[in-house]
Amino acid sequence: MVNTAIPQHYTASPSSHIGTPHLTINKEATVDLDSSNAFEGPEKLLEVWFSASATDLPGKAGPLGLKAVPADTWKEMLDLVNCKVLSIIESEHVDAYLLSESSMFVFPNKVVLKTCGTTTLLWGLPRLLEIAALDAGFPHVIAQPLRGVAAAATPYRIFYSRKNFLFPDQQRGPHRSWRDEVRFLDEKFQGGSAYMIGKMNGEHWYLYTTGPDTRLTPPASPDREVMLSETETKFISHPTRLLSQQATDEEEDETLEILMTDLDEMNARQFYLEDASAVAEGRFFQKARDARKHAVQALNPILEERCESLGGSTVLNSAANTHPHSEIDVFEQTSSDHSGFSSDEDDLTFPEELTTEGHTLGTVVSETCGLADVYPTSKYPDARIDAYLFTPCGFSANGVIPAPGGAPNGSKKGSDATHYFTVHVTPEPQCSYASFETNVPARQCGRETVEVVEHVVGIFKPGRFSVTIFEAKPIGEDGLGKGVQKSKRMDAIKGYKRVDRIVHDLDGYDLVFRYYEREDWKGGVPRLGEKAGY
């Protein structure tokens, strides 16, 4: 592990002041990464809350909570999930782990883990609960030696979700079907609820959630197994109220997720190493030309004419008599020490890191594709983007977005906290997919949600996509929240037609699911991969 300083000229991280997110790169994990066999873009997403507040942590948890857990401990847990840590952005309120298969975000009070491909995300859950108990000090239950777990922290609430898989037969462990995933979660938690949102014969989305103050399922005794009633998956394809409403302590929690398929093939080439390297090469030599031009202008053109010196007249160029007013290229007249400014671009050495996979080309892609402009540094000067481009293609990025101006009085709540976004791209045409997720509140970014969605969709140009918005309700609010009521602009995304809109009244949250297809889409019905609910 090496710590890499944040360069001041780096567009995505223009500051090295105290409090600016800090990047750590795991060089060992970035050796020989190859996405040739990556096929399942849709991610599994697990969000485990151990407290409703990041500043009021229960039990023996210190003020840092889960952020106090060493990175090596999280890496050991991620081994169970079958993914590696590529790099880490550390900030005051959240640590962002860029993984070989997607991302993990660690807050003082919760963990968000998102993995794609054939990763076994749920296999890491028991270890995650154990870490929260033993390493972070959250309240926990007694040891479960038969399960190989020393302790298990009691979560505040759980969210697990994913889009329908394209290739479910390739999945491992409990991820071979939604029913298996629900059964696995029921073995851990009491009172869970499972839903399928969308059309059974079209694009759909699965969700498993528990209410506040989740209870762990008691372990089996040595001589008998605990008989569990399987949670039934509710098939929801129209607006409905899912759970009886109760007041919760979560405030200002908001998550936007955009899941895109059937990406425009030509546009998706920007996420291939070969194409990104060509773009980087053009930018590199253009910067060299611009630097040379700027230096010439700063020195002023030297006319080939006689100049008066202290000792008399001096001829600057022997050709002055022939071309008395021609300009001298000062860089062709200097010594080899300044050959980097030569007008001959062949003299310039193209950096190797711009021809190989890694963070450098990832940065180039994040800037050229427009991702760095979703939350621009002009508004978020301490924002930090950590991006990686894979071989031969594929792209991942995490963004850490501190609140503009910083959090007053050390506050970590709501719009004063540091937020995140994460992006993952599988550009191959036979399984093209891109995802964008963020918890930056719409009211903080100064743009409506529809503007963020249009910006992201404009980057990837999908044939079809879904948008899911989770938004916490103010305590005591009845019915659908104001966010749902004022979101009608989302029904008109430029260049796309909305096919589905489903609104759910969850326990303390509003959930809105929308599905869109491009207006000129002729790609046929969605490729489901797995049967709904099985």
C-alpha positions as semicolon CSV with decimal commas, in nm:
position;residue;x (nm);y (nm);z (nm)
1;M;0,000;0,000;0,000
2;V;0,129;0,343;-0,084
3;N;-0,019;0,682;-0,009
4;T;-0,046;0,901;-0,313
5;A;-0,057;1,275;-0,261
6;I;-0,336;1,465;-0,433
7;P;-0,186;1,675;-0,713
8;Q;-0,304;2,035;-0,700
9;H;-0,350;2,048;-1,078
10;Y;-0,573;1,740;-1,080
11;T;-0,916;1,851;-1,201
12;A;-1,111;1,616;-0,978
13;S;-0,917;1,705;-0,663
14;P;-0,788;2,060;-0,686
15;S;-0,703;2,101;-0,323
16;S;-0,460;1,948;-0,075
17;H;-0,595;2,140;0,222
18;I;-0,667;1,969;0,550
19;G;-0,996;1,782;0,530
20;T;-0,972;1,710;0,159
21;P;-1,039;1,339;0,089
22;H;-0,715;1,139;0,069
23;L;-0,648;0,858;-0,180
24;T;-0,465;0,534;-0,104
25;I;-0,391;0,293;-0,393
26;N;-0,342;-0,081;-0,344
27;K;-0,078;-0,150;-0,609
28;E;-0,082;-0,527;-0,556
29;A;-0,453;-0,559;-0,629
30;T;-0,423;-0,370;-0,958
31;V;-0,181;-0,616;-1,119
32;D;-0,317;-0,810;-1,418
33;L;-0,681;-0,717;-1,374
34;D;-0,868;-0,826;-1,685
35;S;-1,237;-0,772;-1,752
36;S;-1,249;-1,009;-2,051
37;N;-1,461;-1,257;-1,858
38;A;-1,683;-0,999;-1,687
39;F;-2,037;-1,051;-1,804
40;E;-2,291;-0,974;-1,530
41;G;-2,306;-0,598;-1,498
42;P;-2,609;-0,562;-1,269
43;E;-2,485;-0,529;-0,912
44;K;-2,599;-0,673;-0,582
45;L;-2,644;-0,386;-0,337
46;L;-2,637;-0,430;0,042
47;E;-2,684;-0,143;0,286
48;V;-2,654;-0,222;0,658
49;W;-2,735;0,048;0,913
50;F;-2,626;0,001;1,276
51;S;-2,766;0,334;1,391
52;A;-3,003;0,594;1,249
53;S;-2,749;0,865;1,327
54;A;-2,379;0,898;1,247
55;T;-2,322;1,114;1,556
56;D;-2,520;0,918;1,818
57;L;-2,377;0,568;1,805
58;P;-2,500;0,298;2,047
59;G;-2,307;0,055;2,266
60;K;-1,933;0,096;2,297
61;A;-1,886;0,237;1,949
62;G;-1,649;0,533;1,944
63;P;-1,715;0,854;1,750
64;L;-1,561;0,705;1,434
65;G;-1,781;0,397;1,454
66;L;-1,722;0,166;1,158
67;K;-1,463;0,407;1,015
68;A;-1,232;0,301;1,299
69;V;-1,210;-0,052;1,153
70;P;-0,869;-0,105;0,984
71;A;-0,869;-0,141;0,605
72;D;-0,702;-0,482;0,634
73;T;-1,002;-0,610;0,832
74;W;-1,242;-0,501;0,560
75;K;-1,016;-0,662;0,297
76;E;-1,039;-0,993;0,478
77;M;-1,419;-0,967;0,475
78;L;-1,413;-0,881;0,105
79;D;-1,215;-1,199;0,036
80;L;-1,536;-1,385;0,127
81;V;-1,717;-1,176;-0,132
82;N;-1,449;-1,258;-0,392
83;C;-1,331;-0,907;-0,473
84;K;-1,023;-0,697;-0,398
85;V;-0,962;-0,340;-0,289
86;L;-0,801;-0,128;-0,563
87;S;-0,784;0,203;-0,378
88;I;-0,939;0,399;-0,092
89;I;-1,051;0,759;-0,056
90;E;-1,049;0,855;0,311
91;S;-1,254;1,155;0,421
92;E;-1,398;1,291;0,743
93;H;-1,741;1,133;0,711
94;V;-1,703;0,838;0,471
95;D;-1,432;0,611;0,335
96;A;-1,482;0,501;-0,027
97;Y;-1,332;0,167;-0,133
98;L;-1,295;0,114;-0,509
99;L;-1,311;-0,262;-0,566
100;S;-1,215;-0,497;-0,846
101;E;-1,591;-0,556;-0,872
102;S;-1,764;-0,228;-0,782
103;S;-1,751;-0,037;-0,451
104;M;-1,789;-0,017;-0,074
105;F;-1,862;0,290;0,138
106;V;-1,799;0,294;0,513
107;F;-1,972;0,555;0,729
108;P;-1,956;0,570;1,109
109;N;-2,303;0,413;1,132
110;K;-2,350;0,210;0,813
111;V;-2,184;0,015;0,533
112;V;-2,289;0,022;0,167
113;L;-2,148;-0,270;-0,035
114;K;-2,211;-0,303;-0,407
115;T;-2,060;-0,584;-0,616
116;C;-2,113;-0,710;-0,971
117;G;-2,020;-1,018;-1,171
118;T;-2,031;-1,351;-0,990
119;T;-1,929;-1,210;-0,653
120;T;-2,081;-1,370;-0,343
121;L;-2,184;-1,055;-0,159
122;L;-2,412;-1,217;0,099
123;W;-2,137;-1,455;0,206
124;G;-1,962;-1,153;0,353
125;L;-2,263;-1,047;0,564
126;P;-2,198;-1,263;0,874
127;R;-1,839;-1,139;0,888
128;L;-1,959;-0,781;0,843
129;L;-2,189;-0,818;1,147
130;E;-1,901;-0,969;1,342
131;I;-1,669;-0,679;1,254
132;A;-1,932;-0,426;1,360
133;A;-1,958;-0,604;1,697
134;L;-1,596;-0,679;1,780
135;D;-1,402;-0,408;1,596
136;A;-1,647;-0,118;1,604
137;G;-1,818;-0,186;1,938
138;F;-2,184;-0,190;1,831
139;P;-2,436;-0,384;2,044
140;H;-2,434;-0,753;1,959
141;V;-2,569;-1,095;2,046
142;I;-2,390;-1,393;2,198
143;A;-2,145;-1,606;2,002
144;Q;-2,269;-1,855;1,744
145;P;-1,987;-2,113;1,737
146;L;-2,174;-2,353;1,509
147;R;-2,180;-2,083;1,242
148;G;-1,817;-1,989;1,294
149;V;-1,910;-1,638;1,405
150;A;-1,782;-1,503;1,738
151;A;-2,049;-1,232;1,761
152;A;-2,303;-1,051;1,546
153;A;-2,395;-0,685;1,580
154;T;-2,765;-0,605;1,579
155;P;-2,844;-0,386;1,277
156;Y;-3,079;-0,091;1,290
157;R;-3,217;-0,184;0,948
158;I;-3,119;-0,370;0,630
159;F;-3,165;-0,300;0,259
160;Y;-3,068;-0,551;-0,011
161;S;-3,158;-0,497;-0,377
162;R;-3,064;-0,581;-0,732
163;K;-3,189;-0,574;-1,089
164;N;-3,286;-0,902;-1,255
165;F;-2,972;-1,091;-1,361
166;L;-2,891;-1,152;-1,726
167;F;-2,701;-1,474;-1,656
168;P;-2,833;-1,619;-1,327
169;D;-2,696;-1,967;-1,397
170;Q;-2,344;-1,828;-1,360
171;Q;-2,405;-1,697;-1,008
172;R;-2,270;-1,873;-0,699
173;G;-2,387;-1,942;-0,348
174;P;-2,717;-1,782;-0,245
175;H;-2,725;-1,562;-0,556
176;R;-2,851;-1,828;-0,798
177;S;-3,208;-1,706;-0,748
178;W;-3,400;-1,437;-0,564
179;R;-3,573;-1,705;-0,357
180;D;-3,235;-1,832;-0,234
181;E;-3,127;-1,479;-0,147
182;V;-3,446;-1,419;0,053
183;R;-3,402;-1,749;0,235
184;F;-3,042;-1,657;0,323
185;L;-3,150;-1,318;0,462
186;D;-3,441;-1,467;0,654
187;E;-3,193;-1,695;0,829
188;K;-3,018;-1,383;0,961
189;F;-3,302;-1,139;1,031
190;Q;-3,657;-1,148;1,161
191;G;-3,944;-0,959;1,004
192;G;-3,789;-0,902;0,663
193;S;-4,002;-0,811;0,361
194;A;-3,926;-0,907;0,000
195;Y;-4,059;-0,734;-0,311
196;M;-4,038;-0,758;-0,687
197;I;-4,095;-0,415;-0,843
198;G;-4,185;-0,384;-1,211
199;K;-4,322;-0,619;-1,474
200;M;-4,285;-0,993;-1,430
201;N;-4,230;-1,023;-1,806
202;G;-4,020;-0,707;-1,835
203;E;-3,747;-0,516;-1,658
204;H;-3,786;-0,553;-1,282
205;W;-3,603;-0,488;-0,958
206;Y;-3,586;-0,684;-0,634
207;L;-3,582;-0,544;-0,282
208;Y;-3,545;-0,699;0,063
209;T;-3,581;-0,468;0,359
210;T;-3,631;-0,476;0,733
211;G;-3,797;-0,214;0,948
212;P;-3,619;-0,006;1,212
213;D;-3,464;-0,193;1,507
214;T;-3,404;-0,514;1,315
215;R;-3,388;-0,834;1,519
216;L;-3,149;-1,117;1,441
217;T;-3,293;-1,464;1,384
218;P;-3,205;-1,685;1,686
219;P;-2,940;-1,946;1,607
220;A;-3,030;-2,313;1,585
221;S;-2,967;-2,523;1,896
222;P;-2,709;-2,804;1,864
223;D;-2,973;-3,077;1,842
224;R;-3,233;-2,917;1,617
225;E;-3,270;-2,677;1,330
226;V;-3,480;-2,363;1,355
227;M;-3,778;-2,397;1,120
228;L;-3,824;-2,072;0,930
229;S;-4,126;-1,963;0,733
230;E;-4,003;-1,832;0,401
231;T;-4,074;-1,466;0,334
232;E;-4,309;-1,438;0,041
233;T;-4,200;-1,209;-0,242
234;K;-4,473;-0,955;-0,312
235;F;-4,517;-0,877;-0,681
236;I;-4,581;-0,505;-0,716
237;S;-4,660;-0,346;-1,052
238;H;-4,885;-0,059;-0,944
239;P;-4,878;0,214;-0,677
240;T;-4,934;0,069;-0,331
241;R;-4,861;0,109;0,038
242;L;-4,626;-0,170;0,144
243;L;-4,592;-0,134;0,519
244;S;-4,778;0,041;0,796
245;Q;-4,616;0,377;0,850
246;Q;-4,408;0,437;1,160
247;A;-4,194;0,730;1,266
248;T;-3,823;0,675;1,208
249;D;-3,509;0,862;1,308
250;E;-3,346;0,873;0,965
251;E;-3,333;1,229;0,835
252;E;-3,258;1,359;0,488
253;D;-3,155;1,017;0,355
254;E;-3,190;1,012;-0,022
255;T;-3,052;0,767;-0,279
256;L;-3,072;0,786;-0,657
257;E;-2,986;0,478;-0,864
258;I;-2,980;0,468;-1,246
259;L;-2,939;0,125;-1,408
260;M;-2,871;0,136;-1,783
261;T;-2,858;-0,138;-2,047
262;D;-2,809;-0,162;-2,424
263;L;-2,550;0,118;-2,436
264;D;-2,480;0,287;-2,768
265;E;-2,191;0,081;-2,911
266;M;-1,990;0,366;-3,061
267;N;-2,029;0,581;-2,752
268;A;-1,931;0,289;-2,528
269;R;-1,591;0,270;-2,701
270;Q;-1,469;0,545;-2,468
271;F;-1,463;0,281;-2,193
272;Y;-1,219;0,058;-2,386
273;L;-0,850;0,085;-2,299
274;E;-0,743;0,118;-2,664
275;D;-0,976;0,411;-2,730
276;A;-0,911;0,582;-2,398
277;S;-0,536;0,561;-2,457
278;A;-0,576;0,725;-2,799
279;V;-0,774;1,008;-2,640
280;A;-0,509;1,045;-2,369
281;E;-0,234;1,057;-2,633
282;G;-0,408;1,339;-2,818
283;R;-0,460;1,533;-2,495
284;F;-0,096;1,478;-2,393
285;F;0,054;1,616;-2,713
286;Q;-0,197;1,899;-2,725
287;K;-0,090;2,004;-2,377
288;A;0,274;1,991;-2,490
289;R;0,193;2,212;-2,789
290;D;-0,003;2,453;-2,572
291;A;0,280;2,473;-2,320
292;R;0,530;2,548;-2,596
293;K;0,305;2,813;-2,748
294;H;0,253;2,977;-2,410
295;A;0,627;2,984;-2,345
296;V;0,696;3,144;-2,683
297;Q;0,434;3,411;-2,617
298;A;0,576;3,478;-2,272
299;L;0,929;3,529;-2,406
300;N;0,804;3,740;-2,703
301;P;0,914;3,666;-3,058
302;I;1,278;3,747;-3,121
303;L;1,313;3,907;-3,460
304;E;1,622;3,821;-3,658
305;E;1,767;4,164;-3,653
306;R;2,066;4,338;-3,510
307;C;2,042;4,401;-3,136
308;E;2,244;4,650;-2,949
309;S;2,448;4,495;-2,668
310;L;2,679;4,649;-2,415
311;G;2,973;4,570;-2,635
312;G;2,821;4,690;-2,961
313;S;2,607;4,522;-3,222
314;T;2,542;4,148;-3,230
315;V;2,395;3,935;-3,508
316;L;2,155;3,680;-3,362
317;N;2,124;3,464;-3,670
318;S;2,346;3,425;-3,971
319;A;2,038;3,413;-4,190
320;A;1,929;3,758;-4,075
321;N;2,056;3,920;-4,390
322;T;1,839;3,694;-4,601
323;H;1,524;3,702;-4,387
324;P;1,550;4,018;-4,182
325;H;1,206;3,990;-4,023
326;S;1,160;3,613;-3,968
327;E;1,100;3,488;-3,614
328;I;1,338;3,257;-3,433
329;D;1,198;2,944;-3,270
330;V;1,373;2,978;-2,935
331;F;1,320;2,611;-2,858
332;E;1,510;2,502;-3,168
333;Q;1,801;2,722;-3,062
334;T;1,842;2,595;-2,706
335;S;2,047;2,308;-2,575
336;S;1,938;1,950;-2,539
337;D;1,845;2,026;-2,180
338;H;1,525;2,179;-2,314
339;S;1,450;1,922;-2,581
340;G;1,115;1,849;-2,413
341;F;0,991;2,169;-2,574
342;S;1,099;2,069;-2,919
343;S;0,856;2,128;-3,201
344;D;0,913;1,769;-3,303
345;E;0,656;1,560;-3,109
346;D;0,864;1,248;-3,170
347;D;1,103;1,382;-2,906
348;L;0,828;1,359;-2,643
349;T;0,793;1,039;-2,443
350;F;0,434;0,921;-2,408
351;P;0,386;0,808;-2,043
352;E;0,341;0,434;-2,003
353;E;0,055;0,481;-1,756
354;L;-0,149;0,630;-2,041
355;T;-0,123;0,304;-2,236
356;T;-0,209;0,056;-1,959
357;E;-0,508;-0,006;-1,735
358;G;-0,527;0,172;-1,405
359;H;-0,615;0,491;-1,223
360;T;-0,442;0,728;-1,467
361;L;-0,653;0,629;-1,767
362;G;-0,952;0,607;-1,535
363;T;-0,902;0,974;-1,455
364;V;-0,881;1,060;-1,825
365;V;-1,209;0,880;-1,893
366;S;-1,390;1,040;-1,598
367;E;-1,295;1,383;-1,729
368;T;-1,357;1,330;-2,101
369;C;-1,688;1,142;-2,070
370;G;-1,844;1,413;-1,851
371;L;-1,860;1,223;-1,524
372;A;-1,644;1,480;-1,346
373;D;-1,905;1,744;-1,432
374;V;-2,198;1,574;-1,258
375;Y;-2,083;1,734;-0,930
376;P;-1,830;1,990;-1,062
377;T;-1,540;2,122;-0,858
378;S;-1,665;2,475;-0,920
379;K;-1,942;2,397;-0,670
380;Y;-1,770;2,118;-0,473
381;P;-1,404;2,231;-0,450
382;D;-1,305;1,941;-0,223
383;A;-1,473;1,670;-0,432
384;R;-1,251;1,372;-0,512
385;I;-1,299;1,116;-0,791
386;D;-1,117;0,784;-0,785
387;A;-1,151;0,606;-1,122
388;Y;-1,008;0,291;-1,279
389;L;-1,008;0,166;-1,641
390;F;-0,977;-0,209;-1,691
391;T;-0,823;-0,433;-1,962
392;P;-0,948;-0,465;-2,231
393;C;-1,248;-0,256;-2,125
394;G;-1,465;-0,165;-1,829
395;F;-1,469;0,132;-1,595
396;S;-1,533;0,198;-1,226
397;A;-1,532;0,521;-1,028
398;N;-1,611;0,642;-0,678
399;G;-1,673;1,003;-0,591
400;V;-1,657;1,158;-0,244
401;I;-1,850;1,486;-0,233
402;P;-1,806;1,701;0,081
403;A;-2,081;1,956;0,138
404;P;-1,995;2,295;-0,014
405;G;-1,825;2,509;0,249
406;G;-1,779;2,216;0,486
407;A;-2,000;2,098;0,766
408;P;-2,057;2,367;1,030
409;N;-1,958;2,288;1,388
410;G;-1,839;1,942;1,289
411;S;-2,189;1,833;1,196
412;K;-2,225;1,504;1,009
413;K;-2,600;1,516;0,956
414;G;-2,806;1,550;0,643
415;S;-2,696;1,798;0,384
416;D;-2,394;1,899;0,595
417;A;-2,233;1,555;0,560
418;T;-2,001;1,413;0,298
419;H;-2,185;1,214;0,032
420;Y;-2,080;0,975;-0,244
421;F;-2,149;0,860;-0,595
422;T;-2,037;0,545;-0,771
423;V;-2,030;0,442;-1,138
424;H;-1,961;0,107;-1,304
425;V;-1,956;0,025;-1,674
426;T;-1,951;-0,302;-1,869
427;P;-1,935;-0,178;-2,231
428;E;-1,929;-0,504;-2,431
429;P;-2,227;-0,500;-2,671
430;Q;-2,352;-0,850;-2,581
431;C;-2,395;-0,750;-2,215
432;S;-2,358;-0,373;-2,205
433;Y;-2,453;-0,213;-1,875
434;A;-2,378;0,097;-1,670
435;S;-2,491;0,204;-1,326
436;F;-2,485;0,533;-1,138
437;E;-2,572;0,566;-0,770
438;T;-2,551;0,866;-0,539
439;N;-2,680;0,990;-0,204
440;V;-2,603;1,358;-0,275
441;P;-2,933;1,534;-0,191
442;A;-3,094;1,700;-0,491
443;R;-3,148;2,020;-0,292
444;Q;-2,773;2,039;-0,220
445;C;-2,646;2,000;-0,576
446;G;-2,857;2,292;-0,699
447;R;-3,013;2,083;-0,975
448;E;-3,335;1,888;-0,989
449;T;-3,310;1,512;-0,997
450;V;-3,425;1,508;-1,359
451;E;-3,123;1,721;-1,456
452;V;-2,882;1,477;-1,290
453;V;-3,055;1,185;-1,463
454;E;-3,038;1,355;-1,804
455;H;-2,668;1,433;-1,751
456;V;-2,585;1,072;-1,662
457;V;-2,799;0,923;-1,939
458;G;-2,629;1,161;-2,183
459;I;-2,291;1,013;-2,086
460;F;-2,386;0,650;-2,150
461;K;-2,667;0,679;-2,408
462;P;-2,853;0,358;-2,309
463;G;-3,131;0,200;-2,512
464;R;-3,327;0,159;-2,190
465;F;-3,280;0,229;-1,823
466;S;-3,452;0,235;-1,486
467;V;-3,440;0,500;-1,214
468;T;-3,500;0,421;-0,849
469;I;-3,530;0,697;-0,590
470;F;-3,535;0,626;-0,215
471;E;-3,622;0,930;-0,007
472;A;-3,677;0,943;0,369
473;K;-3,996;1,112;0,485
474;P;-4,005;1,376;0,756
475;I;-4,111;1,222;1,084
476;G;-4,490;1,210;1,114
477;E;-4,558;1,287;0,750
478;D;-4,860;1,105;0,615
479;G;-4,897;0,964;0,265
480;L;-4,653;1,033;-0,017
481;G;-4,375;1,284;0,048
482;K;-4,324;1,614;-0,125
483;G;-4,034;1,467;-0,322
484;V;-4,269;1,222;-0,492
485;Q;-4,536;1,485;-0,553
486;K;-4,298;1,731;-0,721
487;S;-4,111;1,479;-0,936
488;K;-4,341;1,479;-1,238
489;R;-4,064;1,625;-1,454
490;M;-3,904;1,281;-1,429
491;D;-4,175;1,153;-1,661
492;A;-4,020;1,347;-1,950
493;I;-3,653;1,255;-1,997
494;K;-3,531;1,406;-2,324
495;G;-3,507;1,143;-2,599
496;Y;-3,683;0,872;-2,394
497;K;-4,035;0,759;-2,320
498;R;-4,141;0,644;-1,974
499;V;-4,284;0,293;-1,980
500;D;-4,342;0,234;-1,607
501;R;-4,385;0,447;-1,296
502;I;-4,444;0,271;-0,966
503;V;-4,466;0,453;-0,631
504;H;-4,431;0,273;-0,296
505;D;-4,497;0,396;0,054
506;L;-4,234;0,216;0,260
507;D;-4,171;0,225;0,633
508;G;-4,034;0,580;0,667
509;Y;-3,935;0,605;0,299
510;D;-4,088;0,685;-0,036
511;L;-3,969;0,462;-0,321
512;V;-4,030;0,555;-0,684
513;F;-3,933;0,317;-0,965
514;R;-3,939;0,430;-1,329
515;Y;-3,845;0,246;-1,647
516;Y;-3,763;0,418;-1,979
517;E;-3,687;0,322;-2,337
518;R;-3,526;0,539;-2,604
519;E;-3,785;0,693;-2,838
520;D;-3,633;0,525;-3,144
521;W;-3,566;0,197;-2,961
522;K;-3,600;-0,110;-3,183
523;G;-3,411;-0,360;-2,973
524;G;-3,705;-0,579;-2,885
525;V;-3,821;-0,697;-2,544
526;P;-3,588;-0,685;-2,241
527;R;-3,354;-0,979;-2,187
528;L;-3,478;-1,108;-1,852
529;G;-3,225;-1,382;-1,777
530;E;-3,415;-1,513;-1,476
531;K;-3,780;-1,582;-1,408
532;A;-3,940;-1,326;-1,180
533;G;-3,958;-1,433;-0,820
534;Y;-3,759;-1,758;-0,860
